[in-house]
Amino acid sequence: MATRKKKPARDIEKGYPAKQFVEKLRRLADSIEQGKRFRIQIDGERVSIPPDAIINIEHERSKSGEEVEFQIKWPLP
């Protein structure tokens, strides 16, 4: 059995124009609804999200602003 190559830690934010963001959200929603794996490329790296990933929404507030994050998490194999 082939061993998986360990990927380096990564923490980036990638901005998208509204139209591209909507297209990505629509593809994500379709994948979730159909119980299928979602694949996306973010800043040059391909990411594959399993259908059983945990989905949550986070809201943060501080004196300088507010933030809403749509998070998708899954354990590594």
N, CA, C and O atoms as a DFTB+ gen file, in Angstrom:
308 C
 N C O
     1  1       0.845      -1.185       0.000
     2  2       0.000       0.000       0.000
     3  2       0.889       1.247       0.000
     4  3       1.862       1.313       0.751
     5  1       0.566       2.212      -0.821
     6  2       1.347       3.442      -0.913
     7  2       1.108       4.311       0.318
     8  3      -0.016       4.415       0.809
     9  1       2.170       4.929       0.807
    10  2       2.026       5.839       1.941
    11  2       1.777       7.244       1.420
    12  3       2.298       7.647       0.380
    13  1       0.973       7.972       2.165
    14  2       0.672       9.348       1.755
    15  2       1.809      10.273       2.150
    16  3       2.401      10.138       3.221
    17  1       2.096      11.195       1.279
    18  2       3.124      12.187       1.546
    19  2       2.555      13.229       2.508
    20  3       1.476      13.774       2.276
    21  1       3.281      13.499       3.578
    22  2       2.820      14.468       4.566
    23  2       2.900      15.879       3.978
    24  3       3.922      16.282       3.422
    25  1       1.795      16.618       4.116
    26  2       1.750      17.979       3.589
    27  2       2.148      18.961       4.694
    28  3       1.858      18.728       5.868
    29  1       2.811      20.055       4.318
    30  2       3.196      21.053       5.319
    31  2       1.970      21.804       5.859
    32  3       0.939      21.889       5.191
    33  1       2.098      22.340       7.065
    34  2       1.021      23.152       7.642
    35  2       0.753      24.340       6.722
    36  3       1.641      24.804       6.008
    37  1      -0.477      24.816       6.752
    38  2      -0.848      25.900       5.845
    39  2      -1.986      26.698       6.470
    40  3      -2.917      26.118       7.029
    41  1      -1.919      28.002       6.381
    42  2      -2.985      28.871       6.892
    43  2      -3.016      30.117       6.019
    44  3      -2.245      31.055       6.221
    45  1      -3.926      30.110       5.039
    46  2      -4.013      31.245       4.122
    47  2      -5.452      31.728       4.036
    48  3      -6.386      31.002       4.376
    49  1      -5.612      32.925       3.591
    50  2      -6.920      33.457       3.229
    51  2      -6.824      33.876       1.777
    52  3      -5.866      34.535       1.371
    53  1      -7.810      33.494       1.007
    54  2      -7.806      33.810      -0.424
    55  2      -9.088      34.550      -0.748
    56  3     -10.180      34.018      -0.552
    57  1      -8.967      35.764      -1.239
    58  2     -10.139      36.551      -1.612
    59  2     -10.590      36.234      -3.028
    60  3      -9.774      35.923      -3.896
    61  1     -11.886      36.314      -3.252
    62  2     -12.457      36.070      -4.572
    63  2     -13.475      37.149      -4.898
    64  3     -14.134      37.663      -3.994
    65  1     -13.619      37.504      -6.171
    66  2     -14.715      38.392      -6.571
    67  2     -16.046      37.707      -6.259
    68  3     -16.120      36.478      -6.228
    69  1     -17.086      38.490      -6.029
    70  2     -18.390      37.951      -5.628
    71  2     -18.882      36.846      -6.576
    72  3     -19.377      35.818      -6.113
    73  1     -18.755      37.042      -7.875
    74  2     -19.256      36.049      -8.836
    75  2     -18.557      34.703      -8.668
    76  3     -19.218      33.665      -8.680
    77  1     -17.231      34.703      -8.511
    78  2     -16.487      33.453      -8.315
    79  2     -16.852      32.809      -6.976
    80  3     -16.983      31.588      -6.888
    81  1     -17.011      33.615      -5.955
    82  2     -17.378      33.096      -4.636
    83  2     -18.736      32.394      -4.699
    84  3     -18.905      31.307      -4.146
    85  1     -19.692      33.015      -5.368
    86  2     -21.027      32.426      -5.517
    87  2     -20.944      31.097      -6.268
    88  3     -21.609      30.134      -5.886
    89  1     -20.145      31.031      -7.323
    90  2     -19.986      29.788      -8.088
    91  2     -19.425      28.675      -7.206
    92  3     -19.879      27.533      -7.273
    93  1     -18.437      29.015      -6.380
    94  2     -17.839      28.016      -5.486
    95  2     -18.842      27.565      -4.428
    96  3     -18.941      26.375      -4.129
    97  1     -19.584      28.514      -3.864
    98  2     -20.599      28.155      -2.868
    99  2     -21.678      27.259      -3.479
   100  3     -22.147      26.317      -2.841
   101  1     -22.058      27.557      -4.696
   102  2     -23.085      26.765      -5.372
   103  2     -22.602      25.333      -5.604
   104  3     -23.349      24.379      -5.388
   105  1     -21.360      25.188      -6.039
   106  2     -20.792      23.840      -6.238
   107  2     -20.696      23.100      -4.905
   108  3     -20.990      21.907      -4.827
   109  1     -20.278      23.825      -3.848
   110  2     -20.191      23.225      -2.513
   111  2     -21.568      22.770      -2.047
   112  3     -21.717      21.645      -1.570
   113  1     -22.571      23.625      -2.177
   114  2     -23.931      23.280      -1.753
   115  2     -24.438      22.051      -2.508
   116  3     -25.053      21.168      -1.910
   117  1     -24.186      21.989      -3.800
   118  2     -24.611      20.833      -4.592
   119  2     -23.933      19.555      -4.089
   120  3     -24.587      18.520      -3.959
   121  1     -22.637      19.618      -3.807
   122  2     -21.905      18.453      -3.308
   123  2     -22.447      17.999      -1.962
   124  3     -22.645      16.804      -1.743
   125  1     -22.689      18.945      -1.060
   126  2     -23.224      18.601       0.257
   127  2     -24.593      17.948       0.112
   128  3     -24.867      16.915       0.722
   129  1     -25.436      18.552      -0.690
   130  2     -26.796      18.051      -0.884
   131  2     -26.803      16.637      -1.477
   132  3     -27.656      15.819      -1.133
   133  1     -25.853      16.359      -2.365
   134  2     -25.786      15.052      -3.026
   135  2     -24.946      14.037      -2.254
   136  3     -24.844      12.879      -2.660
   137  1     -24.342      14.468      -1.138
   138  2     -23.498      13.565      -0.352
   139  2     -22.229      13.166      -1.076
   140  3     -21.735      12.050      -0.910
   141  1     -21.698      14.078      -1.882
   142  2     -20.495      13.799      -2.674
   143  2     -19.296      14.578      -2.163
   144  3     -19.433      15.595      -1.484
   145  1     -18.130      14.079      -2.502
   146  2     -16.865      14.752      -2.191
   147  2     -16.816      16.080      -2.944
   148  3     -17.272      16.170      -4.084
   149  1     -16.255      17.119      -2.296
   150  2     -16.109      18.428      -2.926
   151  2     -14.633      18.690      -3.164
   152  3     -13.812      18.562      -2.256
   153  1     -14.307      19.056      -4.384
   154  2     -12.910      19.349      -4.728
   155  2     -12.801      20.810      -5.130
   156  3     -13.625      21.334      -5.880
   157  1     -11.760      21.452      -4.610
   158  2     -11.540      22.869      -4.883
   159  2     -10.042      23.136      -4.913
   160  3      -9.272      22.467      -4.223
   161  1      -9.636      24.103      -5.707
   162  2      -8.239      24.525      -5.722
   163  2      -8.168      25.898      -5.070
   164  3      -8.867      26.827      -5.475
   165  1      -7.314      26.014      -4.056
   166  2      -7.170      27.265      -3.310
   167  2      -5.703      27.688      -3.358
   168  3      -4.824      26.980      -2.867
   169  1      -5.462      28.828      -3.943
   170  2      -4.107      29.375      -4.049
   171  2      -3.111      28.330      -4.558
   172  3      -2.018      28.179      -4.010
   173  1      -3.510      27.606      -5.623
   174  2      -2.612      26.666      -6.275
   175  2      -2.582      25.267      -5.694
   176  3      -1.903      24.402      -6.248
   177  1      -3.286      25.002      -4.601
   178  2      -3.292      23.666      -4.005
   179  2      -4.691      23.061      -4.100
   180  3      -5.689      23.709      -3.786
   181  1      -4.739      21.821      -4.533
   182  2      -6.019      21.121      -4.634
   183  2      -6.393      20.536      -3.281
   184  3      -5.574      19.927      -2.593
   185  1      -7.654      20.739      -2.921
   186  2      -8.168      20.254      -1.643
   187  2      -9.395      19.399      -1.944
   188  3     -10.252      19.787      -2.739
   189  1      -9.472      18.237      -1.305
   190  2     -10.587      17.328      -1.486
   191  2     -11.294      17.151      -0.148
   192  3     -10.706      16.651       0.811
   193  1     -12.548      17.561      -0.089
   194  2     -13.313      17.550       1.152
   195  2     -14.265      16.360       1.139
   196  3     -15.095      16.248       0.236
   197  1     -14.159      15.463       2.132
   198  2     -15.022      14.281       2.147
   199  2     -16.477      14.647       2.442
   200  3     -16.749      15.667       3.075
   201  1     -17.405      13.814       1.982
   202  2     -18.826      14.114       2.179
   203  2     -19.273      14.103       3.639
   204  3     -20.314      14.672       3.969
   205  1     -18.499      13.462       4.517
   206  2     -18.882      13.405       5.936
   207  2     -18.167      14.466       6.783
   208  3     -18.129      14.359       8.009
   209  1     -17.610      15.473       6.140
   210  2     -16.924      16.555       6.861
   211  2     -17.919      17.294       7.767
   212  3     -19.116      17.342       7.483
   213  1     -17.408      17.860       8.848
   214  2     -18.233      18.625       9.790
   215  2     -18.318      20.058       9.296
   216  3     -17.303      20.683       8.989
   217  1     -19.538      20.571       9.224
   218  2     -19.771      21.923       8.721
   219  2     -20.306      22.774       9.861
   220  3     -21.250      22.379      10.545
   221  1     -19.705      23.940      10.066
   222  2     -20.232      24.860      11.081
   223  2     -20.046      26.298      10.625
   224  3     -19.289      26.589       9.698
   225  1     -20.758      27.182      11.304
   226  2     -20.675      28.613      11.018
   227  2     -20.232      29.307      12.289
   228  3     -20.768      29.060      13.369
   229  1     -19.256      30.169      12.149
   230  2     -18.666      30.862      13.289
   231  2     -18.868      32.370      13.128
   232  3     -18.755      32.906      12.025
   233  1     -19.166      33.039      14.228
   234  2     -19.307      34.497      14.218
   235  2     -18.398      35.074      15.283
   236  3     -18.441      34.653      16.439
   237  1     -17.582      36.027      14.901
   238  2     -16.671      36.688      15.838
   239  2     -16.923      38.187      15.787
   240  3     -17.211      38.746      14.729
   241  1     -16.810      38.832      16.948
   242  2     -16.987      40.282      17.022
   243  2     -15.894      40.849      17.918
   244  3     -15.565      40.285      18.961
   245  1     -15.342      41.973      17.487
   246  2     -14.361      42.702      18.289
   247  2     -14.667      44.192      18.149
   248  3     -15.614      44.574      17.461
   249  1     -13.883      45.007      18.786
   250  2     -14.094      46.456      18.676
   251  2     -13.860      46.966      17.262
   252  3     -14.442      47.970      16.853
   253  1     -13.001      46.267      16.512
   254  2     -12.647      46.748      15.179
   255  2     -13.492      46.164      14.042
   256  3     -13.425      46.652      12.914
   257  1     -14.286      45.126      14.327
   258  2     -15.099      44.576      13.246
   259  2     -15.740      43.248      13.605
   260  3     -15.610      42.755      14.726
   261  1     -16.429      42.685      12.637
   262  2     -17.091      41.398      12.797
   263  2     -16.668      40.467      11.666
   264  3     -16.210      40.904      10.610
   265  1     -16.834      39.175      11.920
   266  2     -16.423      38.179      10.941
   267  2     -17.359      36.982      11.032
   268  3     -17.717      36.545      12.125
   269  1     -17.750      36.459       9.880
   270  2     -18.503      35.215       9.802
   271  2     -17.667      34.252       8.969
   272  3     -17.232      34.583       7.866
   273  1     -17.449      33.061       9.510
   274  2     -16.689      32.040       8.800
   275  2     -17.554      30.812       8.603
   276  3     -18.179      30.328       9.547
   277  1     -17.592      30.305       7.382
   278  2     -18.214      29.026       7.097
   279  2     -17.074      28.021       7.122
   280  3     -16.187      28.066       6.270
   281  1     -17.092      27.119       8.087
   282  2     -15.978      26.186       8.268
   283  2     -16.376      24.770       7.898
   284  3     -17.500      24.333       8.146
   285  1     -15.435      24.071       7.304
   286  2     -15.607      22.665       6.967
   287  2     -14.364      21.955       7.515
   288  3     -13.237      22.285       7.146
   289  1     -14.586      20.974       8.403
   290  2     -13.461      20.291       9.045
   291  2     -13.595      18.785       8.880
   292  3     -14.701      18.245       8.847
   293  1     -12.444      18.112       8.776
   294  2     -12.427      16.662       8.705
   295  2     -11.086      16.178       9.206
   296  3     -10.075      16.865       9.058
   297  1     -11.072      14.982       9.805
   298  2      -9.800      14.447      10.303
   299  2      -8.931      13.926       9.164
   300  3      -9.438      13.530       8.115
   301  1      -7.641      13.931       9.378
   302  2      -6.721      13.356       8.399
   303  2      -6.711      11.844       8.560
   304  3      -6.886      11.328       9.664
   305  1      -6.505      11.132       7.450
   306  2      -6.502       9.656       7.529
   307  2      -5.284       9.141       8.293
   308  3      -5.122       7.932       8.454
